[in-house]
Amino acid sequence: MITTANRLKTVEEYYFSRKLKEVNQLLSEGKPIINMGIGSPDLKPHASVIEAIQVALLEPNAHMYQSYQGLPDLRKGFCDYYANNFNVSIDSTSEILPLMGSKEGIMHIAMAFLNEGDAVLVPNPGYPTYQSVCNLVGAKTLLYDLKEENLWYPDFDALEKQDLSHVKLMWVCYPHMPTGAQASLELFEKLIAFGKKHHILIVNDNPYSAILNDNPLSILQVEGAKDIAIELNSLSKTYNMAGWRVGMVIGNAINIASILKVKSNMDSGMFFGIQKGAIEALKLGKDWFDSLNSEYRNRRELIFLLCDKLGVAVNRNQVGMFVWAKLPNEYSSEIFIDQLLYEKSLFVTPGTIFGSQGEGYIRFSLCVTEEKIKEAIHRI
Ligand SMILES: Cc1ncc(COP(=O)(O)O)c(C=O)c1O
């Protein structure tokens, strides 16, 4: 056997990749598993999006390599989205780069900005990829705790007391996954001021702003934010296109050029048809979001009911595509979710996969039909 690179020892197979093997084993044994774990939208993209990719397949240049920076219309579509939803103005030629999902952007940003030994502030709880990517590039993770009593916001007093001299980048994610906490403009202003004071690149990962959220925000709304901040966004949840792999990174022209330097060495452009579909998706307006959110709202009400039945506590003001729930004090997340899995055939995510601050919590996905949620309630 050829030995693997040392960096592989720093990461583990992704939780869902491991746990879904266990879930699939139970399914193959005939267990009627309801998967409420993963946030992969089950609803379809808009018909115009499907039509656009179909039509695109017949265009003469459809199967060729595509531009590293994406089609101009796609970049313009992203810019229009930011102008319409956040009142943020972006230069479509230099301040935006399409990505194959925002997840790859997390790696590209780390490759573009981090040297071995640089320190990175990573939220606990938070999306596990931030830490894995730090490990893969040899950066040092400094976890910062988010706590319910502080609205899942960073504790700036505690951060200021830390040695920040080696910190180069800070990951933030609002609306926050997994807790569903929404940022305020004031929080974003504090983050930008913190980044400027300590010369730390602030990266906001923002894929959930359009879901069950009456006040969508972007960190780039803060005056002067582009000087020190980058934002990732994605079509995965906003337009039910998770499998299409379309995202974007937005920042000032110098930062975007640095990310392009990495990315253009990794892939050779996004499939033409996918870009054409994405362009159509980005044209969708209020009707699309109203109908999407009405479906998620109904599902969330049922999940709240399920939570009541389970005796777990929820904050009904949370936003995004999940429900984050607090277990009674004596329960551990992983024991609780295994009990649900093995006794009730319900798969729910334990809060601990998002970090130690997720202990005592579980996360339900809203990517489950109302019928299945009703069945889950019935089982409890
Ligand atoms: C917080 C967060 N960031 C990024 C991603 C990746 O999304 P994408 O499909 O755009 O790669 C996810 C997906 O679940 C997520 O929850």
The ligand as an SDF file (V2000), in Angstrom:
LIG
                    3D

 16 16  0  0  0  0  0  0  0  0999 V2000
  -23.3760   26.4490    6.2360 C   0  0  0  0  0  0  0  0  0  0  0  0
  -23.2000   25.8010    4.9110 C   0  0  0  0  0  0  0  0  0  0  0  0
  -22.2790   26.2720    4.0710 N   0  0  0  0  0  0  0  0  0  0  0  0
  -22.0760   25.7380    2.8700 C   0  0  0  0  0  0  0  0  0  0  0  0
  -22.8050   24.6400    2.4570 C   0  0  0  0  0  0  0  0  0  0  0  0
  -22.5110   24.0700    1.1000 C   0  0  0  0  0  0  0  0  0  0  0  0
  -23.4830   24.3890    0.2020 O   0  0  0  0  0  0  0  0  0  0  0  0
  -23.2770   24.2180   -1.3730 P   0  0  0  0  0  0  0  0  0  0  0  0
  -24.3060   23.2420   -1.8050 O   0  0  0  0  0  0  0  0  0  0  0  0
  -23.4670   25.5660   -1.9460 O   0  0  0  0  0  0  0  0  0  0  0  0
  -21.8880   23.7010   -1.5900 O   0  0  0  0  0  0  0  0  0  0  0  0
  -23.7650   24.0960    3.2810 C   0  0  0  0  0  0  0  0  0  0  0  0
  -24.5200   22.9060    2.8520 C   0  0  0  0  0  0  0  0  0  0  0  0
  -25.1890   22.2280    3.5160 O   0  0  0  0  0  0  0  0  0  0  0  0
  -23.9750   24.6930    4.5570 C   0  0  0  0  0  0  0  0  0  0  0  0
  -24.8930   24.2240    5.4000 O   0  0  0  0  0  0  0  0  0  0  0  0
  1  2  1  0
  2  3  1  0
  2 15  2  0
  3  4  2  0
  4  5  1  0
  5  6  1  0
  5 12  2  0
  6  7  1  0
  7  8  1  0
  8  9  2  0
  8 10  1  0
  8 11  1  0
 12 13  1  0
 12 15  1  0
 13 14  2  0
 15 16  1  0
M  END
$$$$
